[in-house]
Amino acid sequence: MLRSKNFKEIPYWLDPPPLTKSFSTNSLPARTDVLVIGSGYTGTAAAIRLKQAGVDVTLIDMAKLGTAASARNGGMTLTGLSEGLTKIENKLGKEKVKQLFAESLESVNTVERLVAEGSIDCDFQRYGHLETAFKPAHFEDLKRDQERLHNQFNHETHIIPASELKTEIDSSLYHGALLDPISAGVHPAKYIAGLVSMADDLGVKLCEEVTAEDIEHRTTGFSVRTNRGTMSADEIIVATNGYTGPLTPWLRKRLVSTESLMIATEELPAEVAQPLIPRGRMIYDTKRFLFYFRLSPDGKRLLFGGRLKSPRKTPQQNAEYMFRDMLSVYPRLHDVGIEYAWSGKLGFTMDRSPHIGKHNGLYYSLGYCGHGVALATYLGEKLAEMVQRKNPATAFVDLPFKAIPFYRGNPWFRPFVYAYFSTMDRLA
Ligand SMILES: Cc1cc2nc3c(=O)[nH]c(=O)nc-3n(C[C@H](O)[C@H](O)[C@H](O)COP(=O)(O)OP(=O)(O)OC[C@H]3O[C@@H](n4cnc5c(N)ncnc54)[C@H](O)[C@@H]3O)c2cc1C
């Protein structure tokens, strides 16, 4: 790999970090009405809405605020769900899938609304997204999806045949695509930094590098032990998604944490960068181990992501694998340097759907399956409604949330699943 001499193992989005204020010396209050654990989009959106409703809220995170997945992702603010619509309909019925899809559209509006409300400078733009067909059969599936989105969901998307794909992507790897113009792109770290600043301005108590280690139920409320002391809370929101650990065993049995890796090229001349994705779309393909890619908001770099292939290898070695994947899409970038490589954790559920609810007194929303920029924000707001005992109008609330059989947090089945997925991706 031709690595740039400036190669860094940090997210492109955090160089420099958009949030300059430190919250590590803020003292942990002895009590709070609502304790939010996790400072990504879910927790921060919930904290903002609760504070605006006059609730006393404390938001803690074991890391620096807003530096986990919510600052490391592709910034693809997508319509739709991670699971295919047909599969959801087969399991849950026509009406339910309609509601869930409508909420996915609303979730993109929610991000747009919050960005406007907080005047967050985060390059939010409705670039549209492109789902590219890796196999000819996938293109036939995309054509069926387009018809269905039109007929059943009243949502307009567009089919782009392989012969016209050059107007959207300078690659001959794919067999056509589905374009959804409603999706957006955002600078994810500026977005979460803006949300944290909004929460700060509203008076949410913000404490970083505070790990919730144990939750004890009291007659009323909870006592929470952290590495910085114990505090009590009337209500708790768990917003830990891919970083969910032993604190909440019930959730851990329902969520598999998976790492995704992204690389960013060095700055490219406009005549090299712009034709890669001429209309600036957010792109992902139809493989099980999908690639996702986009241009940086300034249009100067290609950002490319996919599964972290080998957690035991160094970030540099994994970046080499990702570089080769990038070349399978854009062979012409063979002598381009890679300046950044980083990874983050995603939360996957058995039905590939996010889940929001209350279990054993704890409110939670997680399991976005790589589709969380818009949905985590949206469901974070819904959590705030739930805590205030308002009826949260979301169809996600009563989805059956099944434990993964024979699983308590150690995904022993991963090698088998990965081998199956790789084989399916290779087969014609
Ligand atoms: C590399 C990558 C690329 C992605 N690309 C996209 C994309 O393009 N589009 C898209 O829609 N989605 C994407 N995603 C997914 C998206 O980033 C997530 O779904 C979303 O950020 C989840 O937000 P969250 O607030 O629920 O969780 P997070 O942002 O992960 O925050 C969870 C927080 O909980 C904290 N925490 C955990 N346990 C504790 C504890 N015990 N005490 C205190 N704090 C704790 C963690 O430190 C962390 O900060 C991507 C994810 C990754 C990793």
The ligand as a Tripos MOL2 file, in Angstrom:
@<TRIPOS>MOLECULE
LIG
   53    58     1     0     0
SMALL
NO_CHARGES

@<TRIPOS>ATOM
      1 C1        -16.8950    2.8120   11.2670 C.3       1 LIG1
      2 C2        -18.3750    3.0100   11.3670 C.ar      1 LIG1
      3 C3        -19.0780    3.4980   10.2530 C.ar      1 LIG1
      4 C4        -20.4580    3.6960   10.3260 C.ar      1 LIG1
      5 N1        -21.0990    4.3160    9.2780 N.ar      1 LIG1
      6 C5        -22.4080    4.6250    9.3830 C.ar      1 LIG1
      7 C6        -23.0410    5.3870    8.3580 C.ar      1 LIG1
      8 O1        -22.4150    5.8370    7.4160 O.2       1 LIG1
      9 N2        -24.3840    5.6190    8.5000 N.ar      1 LIG1
     10 C7        -25.0990    5.1830    9.5780 C.ar      1 LIG1
     11 O2        -26.3060    5.4210    9.6470 O.2       1 LIG1
     12 N3        -24.4990    4.5310   10.5960 N.ar      1 LIG1
     13 C8        -23.1710    4.2550   10.5310 C.ar      1 LIG1
     14 N4        -22.5400    3.6430   11.5800 N.ar      1 LIG1
     15 C9        -23.3310    3.3310   12.7960 C.3       1 LIG1
     16 C10       -23.5420    4.5680   13.6670 C.3       1 LIG1
     17 O3        -22.3180    5.2150   13.8750 O.3       1 LIG1
     18 C11       -24.1360    4.1170   15.0230 C.3       1 LIG1
     19 O4        -25.3180    3.3870   14.7780 O.3       1 LIG1
     20 C12       -24.4960    5.2930   15.9180 C.3       1 LIG1
     21 O5        -23.4080    6.1680   16.0480 O.3       1 LIG1
     22 C13       -24.9360    4.7700   17.2830 C.3       1 LIG1
     23 O6        -25.0430    5.8570   18.1750 O.3       1 LIG1
     24 P1        -25.2590    5.5920   19.7130 P.3       1 LIG1
     25 O7        -25.4310    6.9020   20.3640 O.co2     1 LIG1
     26 O8        -26.3610    4.6190   19.9280 O.co2     1 LIG1
     27 O9        -23.9210    4.8500   20.1970 O.3       1 LIG1
     28 P2        -22.3790    5.3250   20.2390 P.3       1 LIG1
     29 O10       -22.1360    6.5400   19.4540 O.co2     1 LIG1
     30 O11       -21.5850    4.1080   19.9370 O.co2     1 LIG1
     31 O12       -22.1990    5.7130   21.7690 O.3       1 LIG1
     32 C14       -22.2550    4.7540   22.7980 C.3       1 LIG1
     33 C15       -21.4720    5.3260   23.9690 C.3       1 LIG1
     34 O13       -21.6990    4.5430   25.1430 O.3       1 LIG1
     35 C16       -20.5290    4.6640   25.9440 C.3       1 LIG1
     36 N5        -20.5600    3.6180   26.9750 N.ar      1 LIG1
     37 C17       -20.6880    2.2780   26.8010 C.ar      1 LIG1
     38 N6        -20.7180    1.6550   27.9960 N.ar      1 LIG1
     39 C18       -20.5910    2.6010   28.9530 C.ar      1 LIG1
     40 C19       -20.5330    2.5610   30.3890 C.ar      1 LIG1
     41 N7        -20.6280    1.4120   31.0640 N.pl3     1 LIG1
     42 N8        -20.3650    3.7410   31.0500 N.ar      1 LIG1
     43 C20       -20.2610    4.9040   30.3800 C.ar      1 LIG1
     44 N9        -20.3080    4.9910   29.0220 N.ar      1 LIG1
     45 C21       -20.4770    3.8560   28.3160 C.ar      1 LIG1
     46 C22       -19.4010    4.5180   24.9340 C.3       1 LIG1
     47 O14       -18.1760    5.0340   25.4070 O.3       1 LIG1
     48 C23       -19.9590    5.3310   23.7580 C.3       1 LIG1
     49 O15       -19.4790    6.6600   23.7550 O.3       1 LIG1
     50 C24       -21.1630    3.3890   11.5260 C.ar      1 LIG1
     51 C25       -20.4630    2.9070   12.6470 C.ar      1 LIG1
     52 C26       -19.0900    2.7240   12.5670 C.ar      1 LIG1
     53 C27       -18.3650    2.2220   13.7800 C.3       1 LIG1
@<TRIPOS>BOND
     1     1     2 1
     2     2     3 ar
     3     2    52 ar
     4     3     4 ar
     5     4     5 ar
     6     4    50 ar
     7     5     6 ar
     8     6     7 ar
     9     6    13 1
    10     7     8 2
    11     7     9 ar
    12     9    10 ar
    13    10    11 2
    14    10    12 ar
    15    12    13 ar
    16    13    14 ar
    17    14    15 1
    18    14    50 ar
    19    15    16 1
    20    16    17 1
    21    16    18 1
    22    18    19 1
    23    18    20 1
    24    20    21 1
    25    20    22 1
    26    22    23 1
    27    23    24 1
    28    24    25 2
    29    24    26 1
    30    24    27 1
    31    27    28 1
    32    28    29 2
    33    28    30 1
    34    28    31 1
    35    31    32 1
    36    32    33 1
    37    33    34 1
    38    33    48 1
    39    34    35 1
    40    35    36 1
    41    35    46 1
    42    36    37 ar
    43    36    45 ar
    44    37    38 ar
    45    38    39 ar
    46    39    40 ar
    47    39    45 ar
    48    40    41 1
    49    40    42 ar
    50    42    43 ar
    51    43    44 ar
    52    44    45 ar
    53    46    47 1
    54    46    48 1
    55    48    49 1
    56    50    51 ar
    57    51    52 ar
    58    52    53 1
@<TRIPOS>SUBSTRUCTURE
     1 LIG1         1 GROUP 0 **** ****
